[in-house]
Amino acid sequence: MNKPTSDASAGSKELSLLKKLGPGLITGAADDDPSGIATYSQAGAQFGFNMLWTVLFTYPLMVGIQIVSARIGRVSGHGLATNIRRHYPAWLLYAVVGLLLVANTINIAADISAMGEALKLLIGGKAHMYAIGFGVLSLLLQVFIPYQRYVRFLKWLTLALLAYVATVFVVHTPWSKVLLSAVMPQLSWKKEYITTVVALFGTTISPYLFFWQASQEVEEMRADHQARPLIHAPEQAPANLKRIKLDTYIGMAFSNLVAFFIILTTAVTLNMHGITDIQTSAQAALALRPIAGDFAFMLFSAGIIGTGLLAIPVLAGSSAYAMAGAFKWKNSLEDTPMQARQFYAIIALSTVIGIVLGFTTVDPIKALYWSAVINGVISVPIMVVMMLMAVRVDVMGKFVITPRLKILGWLATGMMALAVISMLATLFY
């Protein structure tokens, strides 16, 4: 990112499209992390084209709730945890932040392990050693590169996701059947189908994305010395709210487009060849090789590494922002480790524990499943609190959300609540 452009002058001087894209684009791209790739691959391998509709269905809901989180951050000038601490009971704050920390750390472990396995597939060697290297690299980049330079690096990393778009075009794809299945799928009420739908919803709409995008809006504001929270500087609102909307629409579209192509790739290759049991993203890449060829295999594997490098800092960073907001710690990726010790300590601790978990006897598939359960359970109260905050004048001033955004946000919240109830029901039946 180049020299920051003043919010005050944003109305008279149009920013380039690339500069307008930031928190929303990175948040959307980070949603397609290696563990998410595994979930999408499972869906495509097991149910073929009949899971493509979920991506189209969740897109507007994802846009709605992410815009709400971004607006809360930019309008109030504080992240979600700080706003929850200021306006809601302490028990709710600590419960949400604690569970978020656990779920994110498990996700980090799964992503680091997947990256190590992917590099092993590409060049051979020891997956555990590669996993350590990726974890340490990610940690060093977050700790020692200032926010403005680091966010530019994350933007370029989003291009890694294009590997999953390219993969589809190196295999034969029956596009007419794909389009028909996407809009008129063959739905099922079987337990396995419902469980997969719930997993897809939980993977697409995750709590760490809310915390990250809200906090990144605060980071963007701090990076410009003339910018202020919109509740105190309403004249800066038109340009910023327009930017948030554009950024989030494009970022979530990118995220869902990639998810669509991952499901499609595994459906057109694995499912059509009778391979329906895929547990990890590395397994999906390996299974592609004899069917789609070396080039598709290399693209899929390289994408796992690129998305992991993008997702790990988002997962660790969202945990750190949440903890810092809960306990009133200084928090910014623009600060040095000496200026924000506790903030960077959480980033380091989450990443190191994630690396260590890869060397334990913990079943990564079961750990990831319970991480999804935790994410699903905490997403509902977080979304409810976000929606309540977004209409409070003491939080948002005159920038309370519009009726249209309110409808989208509550639809997303209701859908996630239904998904969680369905997910919990599958545990007992």
C-alpha positions as CSV (number, residue, x, y, z in Angstrom):
1,M,0.0,0.0,0.0
2,N,1.4,3.4,-0.9
3,K,1.3,6.6,1.0
4,P,-2.1,6.9,2.7
5,T,-4.7,9.1,1.1
6,S,-6.6,11.5,3.5
7,D,-10.2,10.6,4.3
8,A,-11.0,14.3,4.2
9,S,-9.9,14.5,0.6
10,A,-11.3,11.2,-0.5
11,G,-14.5,12.7,-1.9
12,S,-12.6,15.0,-4.3
13,K,-9.8,12.6,-5.3
14,E,-10.9,9.1,-6.3
15,L,-8.7,6.3,-5.0
16,S,-7.7,3.5,-7.4
17,L,-9.6,0.3,-7.2
18,L,-6.6,-1.5,-5.7
19,K,-6.3,1.0,-2.9
20,K,-10.1,0.7,-2.2
21,L,-9.7,-3.0,-1.7
22,G,-8.2,-4.0,1.6
23,P,-9.9,-5.4,4.7
24,G,-12.8,-6.9,2.8
25,L,-10.6,-8.5,0.1
26,I,-8.2,-10.0,2.6
27,T,-11.0,-11.2,4.9
28,G,-12.8,-12.9,2.0
29,A,-9.6,-14.5,0.7
30,A,-8.6,-15.7,4.2
31,D,-12.0,-17.5,4.4
32,D,-10.6,-20.0,1.8
33,D,-7.9,-21.4,4.1
34,P,-6.5,-24.9,3.9
35,S,-9.1,-26.3,6.4
36,G,-11.8,-24.5,4.3
37,I,-10.4,-26.1,1.2
38,A,-10.7,-29.5,2.9
39,T,-14.4,-28.8,3.7
40,Y,-15.2,-27.7,0.1
41,S,-13.2,-30.6,-1.3
42,Q,-15.2,-33.1,0.9
43,A,-18.5,-31.5,-0.3
44,G,-17.5,-31.7,-4.0
45,A,-16.1,-35.3,-3.7
46,Q,-19.1,-36.6,-1.8
47,F,-22.0,-34.9,-3.4
48,G,-20.7,-33.6,-6.7
49,F,-22.5,-30.6,-8.2
50,N,-25.3,-30.7,-5.6
51,M,-23.4,-28.6,-3.2
52,L,-22.7,-25.6,-5.6
53,W,-25.9,-23.9,-4.5
54,T,-24.6,-23.3,-1.0
55,V,-22.0,-20.8,-2.3
56,L,-24.7,-18.8,-4.1
57,F,-27.0,-18.9,-1.1
58,T,-24.4,-17.7,1.4
59,Y,-23.0,-14.8,-0.7
60,P,-25.5,-12.1,0.1
61,L,-25.7,-13.2,3.8
62,M,-21.9,-13.1,4.1
63,V,-21.8,-9.7,2.5
64,G,-24.4,-8.4,4.9
65,I,-22.8,-9.5,8.1
66,Q,-19.3,-8.6,7.1
67,I,-20.4,-5.0,6.1
68,V,-22.0,-4.8,9.6
69,S,-18.7,-5.7,11.3
70,A,-16.7,-3.3,9.1
71,R,-19.0,-0.4,9.7
72,I,-18.9,-1.0,13.5
73,G,-15.1,-0.8,13.4
74,R,-14.9,2.3,11.1
75,V,-17.8,4.2,12.7
76,S,-16.9,3.6,16.3
77,G,-13.1,3.5,15.9
78,H,-12.9,0.3,17.9
79,G,-12.8,-3.4,17.2
80,L,-15.6,-5.8,18.1
81,A,-14.1,-7.0,21.5
82,T,-13.7,-3.4,22.7
83,N,-17.3,-2.6,21.8
84,I,-18.6,-5.7,23.5
85,R,-16.6,-4.8,26.6
86,R,-18.0,-1.3,26.6
87,H,-21.7,-2.2,26.1
88,Y,-22.3,-5.8,27.3
89,P,-21.7,-8.1,30.3
90,A,-18.1,-9.2,31.0
91,W,-19.1,-12.9,31.1
92,L,-20.3,-12.7,27.5
93,L,-17.1,-11.0,26.4
94,Y,-14.8,-13.5,28.1
95,A,-16.8,-16.5,27.0
96,V,-16.7,-15.4,23.3
97,V,-13.1,-14.4,23.3
98,G,-12.0,-17.6,25.1
99,L,-13.8,-19.8,22.7
100,L,-12.6,-17.8,19.7
101,L,-9.0,-18.2,20.9
102,V,-9.4,-22.0,21.1
103,A,-11.1,-22.4,17.7
104,N,-8.6,-20.2,16.0
105,T,-5.6,-22.0,17.5
106,I,-7.0,-25.4,16.3
107,N,-7.6,-23.9,12.8
108,I,-4.0,-22.5,12.8
109,A,-2.7,-26.0,13.6
110,A,-4.7,-27.6,10.8
111,D,-3.6,-25.0,8.3
112,I,0.1,-25.2,9.1
113,S,0.0,-29.0,8.9
114,A,-1.9,-28.8,5.6
115,M,0.8,-26.4,4.2
116,G,3.6,-28.8,5.3
117,E,1.8,-31.7,3.6
118,A,1.2,-29.7,0.4
119,L,4.9,-28.8,0.1
120,K,5.9,-32.4,0.8
121,L,3.7,-33.5,-2.1
122,L,5.4,-31.0,-4.4
123,I,9.0,-31.5,-3.5
124,G,9.3,-34.4,-1.1
125,G,10.9,-34.2,2.3
126,K,9.5,-34.0,5.8
127,A,6.1,-32.3,6.2
128,H,6.6,-31.5,9.9
129,M,9.8,-29.5,9.1
130,Y,8.0,-27.6,6.4
131,A,5.1,-26.9,8.8
132,I,7.6,-25.4,11.4
133,G,9.1,-23.3,8.6
134,F,5.7,-21.9,7.5
135,G,4.6,-21.2,11.1
136,V,7.8,-19.3,11.9
137,L,7.7,-17.4,8.6
138,S,4.2,-16.3,9.2
139,L,5.0,-15.2,12.8
140,L,8.1,-13.2,11.7
141,L,6.2,-11.4,9.0
142,Q,3.5,-10.3,11.4
143,V,5.9,-9.2,14.1
144,F,8.6,-7.4,12.1
145,I,6.8,-5.9,9.1
146,P,4.8,-2.8,9.7
147,Y,1.1,-2.9,8.9
148,Q,1.1,-0.8,5.8
149,R,3.8,-3.0,4.1
150,Y,2.3,-6.2,5.5
151,V,-1.2,-5.6,4.2
152,R,0.2,-5.0,0.7
153,F,1.9,-8.5,1.0
154,L,-1.5,-10.0,2.0
155,K,-3.2,-8.4,-0.9
156,W,-0.8,-10.0,-3.4
157,L,-1.2,-13.4,-1.6
158,T,-4.9,-13.4,-2.5
159,L,-3.8,-14.1,-6.1
160,A,-2.9,-17.6,-4.9
161,L,-6.6,-18.4,-4.8
162,L,-6.8,-18.1,-8.6
163,A,-5.1,-21.5,-8.7
164,Y,-8.5,-23.0,-7.9
165,V,-10.1,-21.1,-10.7
166,A,-7.4,-22.2,-13.2
167,T,-7.6,-25.9,-12.1
168,V,-11.2,-26.2,-13.5
169,F,-10.1,-25.2,-16.9
170,V,-7.5,-27.9,-17.3
171,V,-10.1,-30.7,-16.8
172,H,-13.2,-31.4,-18.8
173,T,-16.2,-29.7,-17.2
174,P,-19.8,-30.2,-18.3
175,W,-20.8,-26.5,-17.9
176,S,-24.5,-26.9,-18.8
177,K,-24.9,-29.5,-16.1
178,V,-22.9,-27.4,-13.6
179,L,-25.2,-24.4,-14.1
180,L,-28.3,-26.4,-13.9
181,S,-27.2,-28.1,-10.7
182,A,-26.2,-24.8,-9.2
183,V,-29.7,-23.3,-9.5
184,M,-31.7,-26.5,-9.4
185,P,-29.8,-28.9,-7.1
186,Q,-31.0,-32.3,-6.0
187,L,-31.5,-31.7,-2.3
188,S,-31.4,-34.5,0.3
189,W,-32.6,-34.8,4.0
190,K,-30.0,-37.5,4.7
191,K,-27.8,-36.9,7.8
192,E,-24.6,-36.8,5.7
193,Y,-26.0,-34.2,3.4
194,I,-27.3,-32.0,6.1
195,T,-24.0,-32.2,8.1
196,T,-22.1,-31.2,5.0
197,V,-24.3,-28.2,4.3
198,V,-23.9,-27.1,7.9
199,A,-20.1,-27.5,7.6
200,L,-20.1,-25.3,4.5
201,F,-22.2,-22.6,6.2
202,G,-19.9,-22.7,9.2
203,T,-16.8,-22.5,7.0
204,T,-18.1,-19.6,5.0
205,I,-19.4,-17.5,7.9
206,S,-16.8,-17.7,10.7
207,P,-16.4,-15.5,13.8
208,Y,-12.7,-14.7,13.2
209,L,-13.7,-13.0,10.0
210,F,-15.9,-10.5,11.9
211,F,-13.2,-9.6,14.4
212,W,-10.5,-9.3,11.7
213,Q,-12.4,-7.0,9.3
214,A,-13.6,-4.7,12.1
215,S,-10.1,-4.4,13.4
216,Q,-8.6,-3.9,10.0
217,E,-10.9,-0.9,9.5
218,V,-9.5,0.5,12.7
219,E,-6.0,-0.1,11.4
220,E,-6.7,1.6,8.1
221,M,-8.1,4.6,10.1
222,R,-5.0,4.8,12.3
223,A,-2.7,4.6,9.3
224,D,-4.1,8.0,8.1
225,H,-3.4,10.7,10.6
226,Q,-6.3,12.8,9.3
227,A,-8.8,10.1,9.7
228,R,-11.1,9.8,12.7
229,P,-14.0,7.5,13.7
230,L,-17.0,8.4,11.6
231,I,-19.2,9.0,14.7
232,H,-16.9,12.0,15.4
233,A,-16.2,13.0,11.8
234,P,-19.4,12.5,9.8
235,E,-18.0,14.4,6.9
236,Q,-15.6,11.5,6.2
237,A,-18.5,9.0,6.0
238,P,-19.7,9.1,2.4
239,A,-16.3,8.0,0.9
240,N,-15.6,5.5,3.6
241,L,-19.0,3.8,3.7
242,K,-18.9,3.6,-0.1
243,R,-15.4,2.0,0.1
244,I,-16.4,-0.5,2.7
245,K,-19.4,-1.6,0.6
246,L,-17.3,-2.0,-2.6
247,D,-14.4,-3.7,-0.7
248,T,-16.8,-6.2,1.0
249,Y,-18.8,-7.0,-2.1
250,I,-15.7,-7.8,-4.1
251,G,-13.9,-9.6,-1.3
252,M,-16.8,-11.9,-0.5
253,A,-17.5,-12.5,-4.2
254,F,-13.9,-13.5,-4.6
255,S,-14.1,-15.8,-1.6
256,N,-17.3,-17.5,-2.7
257,L,-16.1,-17.7,-6.4
258,V,-13.0,-19.7,-5.2
259,A,-15.2,-21.9,-3.0
260,F,-17.4,-22.6,-5.9
261,F,-14.5,-23.6,-8.1
262,I,-13.0,-25.9,-5.4
263,I,-16.3,-27.7,-5.0
264,L,-16.6,-27.8,-8.8
265,T,-13.0,-29.1,-9.3
266,T,-13.4,-32.0,-6.9
267,A,-16.9,-32.8,-8.2
268,V,-15.8,-33.0,-11.8
269,T,-12.7,-35.1,-11.0
270,L,-13.0,-37.0,-7.8
271,N,-16.8,-37.5,-7.5
272,M,-17.2,-38.5,-11.2
273,H,-14.5,-41.1,-10.7
274,G,-16.0,-42.6,-7.6
275,I,-13.6,-41.0,-5.0
276,T,-15.9,-39.7,-2.3
277,D,-13.9,-39.9,0.9
278,I,-11.6,-36.9,1.2
279,Q,-10.5,-35.8,4.7
280,T,-7.8,-33.2,4.1
281,S,-6.8,-30.6,1.4
282,A,-3.6,-32.6,0.8
283,Q,-5.6,-35.8,0.1
284,A,-7.7,-33.8,-2.4
285,A,-4.6,-32.6,-4.2
286,L,-3.1,-36.1,-4.3
287,A,-6.3,-37.7,-5.5
288,L,-6.4,-35.2,-8.4
289,R,-3.1,-36.2,-9.8
290,P,-4.0,-39.5,-11.6
291,I,-7.3,-38.0,-12.8
292,A,-6.6,-34.4,-13.8
293,G,-2.8,-34.6,-14.4
294,D,0.3,-33.1,-12.9
295,F,-0.5,-29.5,-13.7
296,A,-3.9,-29.6,-11.9
297,F,-2.2,-31.3,-9.0
298,M,0.5,-28.7,-8.8
299,L,-2.0,-25.8,-9.0
300,F,-4.1,-27.3,-6.2
301,S,-1.1,-28.0,-3.9
302,A,0.4,-24.6,-4.5
303,G,-2.9,-22.9,-3.7
304,I,-3.0,-24.7,-0.3
305,I,0.4,-23.1,0.6
306,G,-0.6,-19.6,-0.6
307,T,-3.9,-19.6,1.2
308,G,-2.3,-20.8,4.4
309,L,0.2,-18.0,4.3
310,L,-2.8,-15.6,4.0
311,A,-5.0,-17.3,6.6
312,I,-2.6,-17.9,9.5
313,P,-2.0,-14.2,10.2
314,V,-5.7,-13.5,10.0
315,L,-6.5,-16.3,12.4
316,A,-3.7,-15.3,14.9
317,G,-4.4,-11.6,14.4
318,S,-8.1,-11.9,15.0
319,S,-7.3,-13.7,18.3
320,A,-4.9,-11.0,19.3
321,Y,-7.3,-8.2,18.5
322,A,-10.0,-9.9,20.5
323,M,-7.9,-10.5,23.5
324,A,-6.4,-7.0,23.4
325,G,-9.9,-5.5,23.1
326,A,-11.1,-7.5,26.0
327,F,-8.3,-6.6,28.4
328,K,-7.6,-3.0,27.2
329,W,-4.2,-3.8,25.7
330,K,-2.6,-1.7,23.1
331,N,-3.1,-3.4,19.7
332,S,-2.0,-2.6,16.2
333,L,0.2,-4.3,13.6
334,E,1.7,-0.9,13.0
335,D,3.1,-0.9,16.6
336,T,6.4,-2.6,17.4
337,P,6.5,-5.7,19.6
338,M,7.9,-3.5,22.4
339,Q,5.0,-1.1,22.1
340,A,2.3,-3.8,22.1
341,R,3.8,-6.7,24.0
342,Q,0.6,-8.5,25.0
343,F,-0.9,-8.2,21.5
344,Y,2.1,-9.7,19.8
345,A,2.4,-12.3,22.6
346,I,-1.0,-13.7,21.7
347,I,-0.1,-13.8,18.0
348,A,3.1,-15.7,18.9
349,L,1.4,-18.0,21.4
350,S,-1.4,-19.0,18.9
351,T,1.1,-19.7,16.1
352,V,3.5,-21.7,18.3
353,I,0.7,-23.8,19.9
354,G,-0.6,-24.4,16.3
355,I,2.9,-25.7,15.3
356,V,3.2,-27.9,18.4
357,L,-0.3,-29.4,17.9
358,G,1.0,-30.8,14.7
359,F,3.5,-33.0,16.6
360,T,0.9,-34.4,19.0
361,T,-1.3,-37.5,18.7
362,V,-4.4,-35.2,18.4
363,D,-6.4,-36.4,15.4
364,P,-6.4,-33.3,13.1
365,I,-9.7,-34.2,11.5
366,K,-11.5,-34.5,14.9
367,A,-9.8,-31.3,16.1
368,L,-10.9,-29.5,13.0
369,Y,-14.5,-30.8,13.5
370,W,-14.6,-29.6,17.1
371,S,-13.2,-26.3,15.9
372,A,-16.1,-26.0,13.5
373,V,-18.5,-26.8,16.3
374,I,-17.0,-24.1,18.5
375,N,-17.0,-21.6,15.6
376,G,-20.6,-22.3,14.9
377,V,-21.7,-22.1,18.5
378,I,-20.0,-18.7,19.2
379,S,-20.9,-17.2,15.8
380,V,-24.5,-16.9,16.7
381,P,-24.2,-14.8,19.9
382,I,-21.5,-12.7,18.2
383,M,-23.7,-12.0,15.3
384,V,-26.7,-11.2,17.5
385,V,-24.5,-8.8,19.5
386,M,-23.2,-7.2,16.3
387,M,-26.7,-6.7,15.0
388,L,-27.8,-5.1,18.2
389,M,-24.7,-2.8,18.3
390,A,-25.3,-1.8,14.7
391,V,-28.6,-0.1,15.6
392,R,-27.5,1.5,18.8
393,V,-27.1,5.3,18.6
394,D,-24.5,5.3,21.4
395,V,-22.3,3.0,19.3
396,M,-23.0,4.1,15.7
397,G,-24.4,7.6,16.1
398,K,-26.4,8.6,13.0
399,F,-24.7,5.8,11.1
400,V,-26.9,2.9,12.3
401,I,-27.4,0.3,9.6
402,T,-30.0,0.6,6.9
403,P,-33.2,-1.5,6.9
404,R,-31.8,-3.5,3.9
405,L,-28.6,-4.3,5.7
406,K,-30.5,-5.1,8.9
407,I,-32.6,-7.7,7.0
408,L,-29.5,-9.3,5.5
409,G,-27.7,-9.3,8.8
410,W,-30.6,-10.9,10.7
411,L,-31.1,-13.5,7.9
412,A,-27.4,-14.5,8.2
413,T,-27.8,-14.7,11.9
414,G,-31.0,-16.8,11.7
415,M,-29.4,-19.1,9.1
416,M,-26.3,-19.7,11.3
417,A,-28.6,-20.4,14.3
418,L,-30.5,-23.0,12.3
419,A,-27.2,-24.4,11.1
420,V,-25.9,-24.7,14.6
421,I,-29.1,-26.4,15.8
422,S,-28.8,-28.9,12.9
423,M,-25.1,-29.5,13.7
424,L,-25.8,-30.1,17.4
425,A,-28.7,-32.4,16.4
426,T,-26.3,-34.6,14.3
427,L,-24.2,-35.2,17.5
428,F,-27.1,-37.1,19.1
429,Y,-28.7,-38.9,16.2
